[in-house]
Amino acid sequence: MRKLVIVLTIFVVVGCATNVTMTGKEYPSVAPLAVKILFKEKPKCRYEELGFISTPLSWNQNVAIEKARKKAAGIGADYLMIETVHTNQYNDVSVSAIAYKCDEVDRVNVDIRPRQ
């Protein structure tokens, strides 16, 4: 019985995690609020795609996006492009997104500066 409880606990914890599938290099983490959110548009800078991020179901869209933003910040992203927002019949929401890293970023103003 104890083994069953441990296995079920692992499934619940793993199933509730925000997932990242890395497609690029991981960078040092940044503050979550430094990650700009975009909806279905790529950053207007030279960028590297870092990875795909998907969240578990959350009780609203803002919570789901903040979970994705925190995960993107953890891999050093500058931008998070929300590709899809999934809503189920109970109005629970999950998001799918792509994390991007730009060449040069002013982390105070989060502005993209062109290279010279």
C-alpha positions in Angstrom: 0.0 0.0 0.0 2.8 2.4 0.8 4.4 1.8 -2.6 1.1 2.7 -4.3 0.9 6.0 -2.4 4.4 6.9 -3.3 3.8 6.0 -7.0 0.6 8.0 -7.1 2.3 11.0 -5.4 5.0 11.0 -8.0 2.4 10.9 -10.9 0.6 13.9 -9.3 3.7 15.9 -8.8 5.1 15.2 -12.3 1.7 15.7 -14.0 1.3 19.1 -12.4 4.6 20.5 -13.5 5.2 23.1 -16.1 7.3 21.4 -18.8 10.1 22.6 -21.0 11.4 20.9 -24.1 14.8 22.5 -24.7 15.5 23.3 -28.4 18.5 25.6 -27.7 21.0 26.5 -25.0 20.0 27.3 -21.4 21.2 30.6 -20.1 21.4 32.0 -16.5 18.0 32.7 -15.1 16.5 36.1 -15.1 13.7 37.8 -13.0 10.3 36.6 -14.2 9.1 40.2 -14.8 12.0 40.7 -17.2 10.4 38.2 -19.6 8.1 40.0 -22.0 4.9 38.2 -23.1 4.0 38.1 -26.8 0.9 36.6 -28.3 1.5 34.7 -31.6 4.3 37.0 -32.7 8.0 36.5 -32.6 10.4 39.1 -31.0 11.6 41.9 -33.2 15.3 41.1 -32.6 17.8 38.5 -33.6 16.8 35.7 -31.4 17.6 32.1 -30.4 14.7 29.8 -29.7 15.4 28.2 -26.3 12.5 25.8 -25.9 8.8 24.9 -25.9 6.9 25.4 -22.7 3.6 23.9 -21.7 1.7 24.4 -18.4 -0.7 22.1 -16.6 -4.3 23.2 -16.1 -4.7 26.3 -14.0 -7.8 28.1 -12.7 -7.3 31.1 -15.1 -5.3 32.3 -18.0 -3.1 34.7 -16.0 -2.0 31.9 -13.6 -1.1 29.7 -16.6 0.9 32.5 -18.3 2.7 33.3 -15.1 3.7 29.6 -14.7 5.1 29.7 -18.2 6.8 33.0 -17.6 8.6 31.7 -14.5 9.8 28.6 -16.4 11.0 30.8 -19.3 12.9 33.0 -16.8 14.5 29.9 -15.3 16.1 29.2 -18.7 17.2 32.8 -19.3 14.6 33.8 -21.9 13.9 37.4 -22.8 10.6 36.8 -24.5 7.8 34.2 -24.2 5.5 33.8 -27.2 2.1 32.3 -26.2 1.1 30.1 -29.1 -2.1 28.6 -27.8 -4.4 29.0 -24.8 -6.3 25.8 -24.1 -9.6 26.1 -22.1 -11.5 23.0 -21.1 -15.2 22.6 -20.3 -14.7 23.7 -16.7 -12.8 26.9 -17.8 -9.5 25.5 -16.6 -6.6 26.9 -18.8 -3.2 25.7 -20.0 -0.9 27.4 -22.4 1.7 26.4 -24.9 4.5 28.8 -25.6 8.0 29.3 -27.0 10.9 30.9 -25.1 13.3 33.2 -26.9 16.6 34.8 -26.1 17.7 38.0 -27.9 21.2 39.2 -28.6 21.3 42.3 -26.4 18.7 43.2 -23.9 18.5 46.1 -21.4 17.1 44.2 -18.4 16.1 47.4 -16.6 13.8 48.7 -19.4 13.5 45.3 -21.2 14.1 47.1 -24.5 15.8 45.5 -27.5 18.8 47.4 -28.7 20.1 47.0 -32.2 23.7 45.8 -32.6 26.2 48.2 -34.1 
